[in-house]
Amino acid sequence: MSQHPHSTEVIEIVLIEIVELEEHSKHHGTEPPHARHYAFRVDKTRVVVDTPNITGREILAKVGKDPAGYKLYQHKRHHQPILIHPDTVVNLREPGVERFTTMPKDTTEGQTDLCRAHGFALPQADEEYLNGLGLTWETRAHPNGQWLLIHDWKLPSGYNSATNTIALRIPASYADAQIDMVYFRVPVSRTDGRAIGALTMQPVAGESWQQWSRHRSASNPWRPGVDDVASHLSLVDDWLRREFLKVAA
């Protein structure tokens, strides 16, 4: 068989327009395809870039933050949060890359009053996240469960109050076991008078709170090592917004 020593192999790379990293990781878990654009979340902000390699400093700049004041964490499927230093180059095409979160540096310094009561300890990353919100919070251990309470949580427009205290039941085996639903200290209603479905009054740490029976779907299950207080609070915000955006029959 004759050979052609000077022939070269041509490798064709097929580009798609955009890859939503979180969706790709959730549904495939493989290396994302080559694309013209890569989309991901930093906290709650959607960011789109045109290169798969980007530094921590550049990611922070996309959301108007500086590494002098903020830390950056990368969230990958089946991994604990990974601290990304400002000059670390992140490869967005690594399998499992989903999103990023920011954290003010020295969040507990001068802010010790943010935790009103420490009935039980949360993972350090959760407590740092909660302090970074700038809202007072507390954990309570009670015969009917372990509860995380967050005060002055902002509600979208269209509800009967601008803020409320919310509660999350924290399972004893968290974070392997999921956080489910959300509870409001002051019952929530719509200002347009329309009813909100699947609401009941339930005991939370010895008090009666409004329970919203909202659950993850089969296509959006709890992911141990990925989901946490921050991701569940993103779901809570989504539930509130989608409820108000429902179209009347």
ABEGO torsion letter per residue (X at the ends): XBBBAABBBBBBBBBBABBBAAAAAAAAGBBBBBBABBBBBBEABBBBBABABBBAAAAAAAAGBBAAABBBBBBBBGBBBBBBBAABBBBAABBGBABBBBBBBGAABGAAAABABBABBBBAAAAAAAAAAGBBBBBBBBAAEBBBBBBGBBBBBGBABABBBBBBBBBAAOAABBBBEBBBABBBBBAAGBBBBGBBBBBBGGBBBBBBBBBBBAABBBBBGABBAAAAAAAAAAAAAAAAABBBX
